Amino acid sequence: MAIQLGDIAPDFTAESTEGTVRFHQWIGDKWCVLFSHPKDFTPVCTTELGMVARTKQEFEKRNCKVLAVSVDDVPSHTGWIKDIEETQSTRMNFPILGDPERKVASLYGMIHPNANDTLTVRSVFFIDPQKKVRAMITYPASTGRDFNEILRVIDSLQLTDNYKVATPANWKNGDDCVIVPALQDPEELKRRFPKGFKALKPYLRMTPQPNK
Ligand code: BEZ
C-alpha cells in the first residue's frame, strides 16, 4: 500500500557511504528529508547531490537531517562522490544509502513502473521527529528538484505545527500567513495574533507571520 501523509515512515536498516543506517534511530529527534536518485553517475543527480551538500547548513538550521538513496551499491556511490566533489565544488557531507536490492525503494514506492521499472523516480519524503510522513514530492528523472522549495516546505511544516496558521500560495518564510478558518473566537484571535489581521473575506484572514 502506498505511503500516505500521516503514516509512520517505514523503518529499515541499510548500508550507506557513512556506515550502517538504522533509519528511525538515525533520525533521532530531528526532522529528515529522504530523497531518491534514479542512478549513480547521472548528470541531474550529480547536480542535486552537490546542491544539497553545499546547502546542508540550511537543513541543519531547520533541525533537519538529509539522506539520499540510489539503487546502486555503496562502492559505486563512493566512486561517484569523487565526481560530485570534483564537479560541484563541494565535499559530500551526508550519507547516500546503497540500495542494490531496491529494499528502500520498494518500501517507499520510489519505483513507478510506468515511468521506469528498475530506476527510482525523484521522490522526496519529509519526516518529522515523531517519524510521521508530513509531505511528499515526486518528480520524473528528467526534472531536477528545486531545493529552495524543499526548504520552503520544511519552513511551512514547522511554522504551521506551532501556530494556528497555514501558508498561502508562493509563501516564503517571513511572508504573511492565513489564519486557519476554524479559529473564530475573538479573544483567542487577539491573543494569538497580537499584530492583528486583515479579513479579506470571513474565511480569508491574512496576518503577519507570528514568529517574526
Ligand atoms: C540524471 O540524473 O541525469 C538522470 C537519471 C536517470 C534518467 C535521466 C536523467
Residues whose N, C-alpha, C, O or C-beta is under 5 A from the ligand:
A	BS01	BEZ	P38 T42 P43 V44 C45 A141 S142
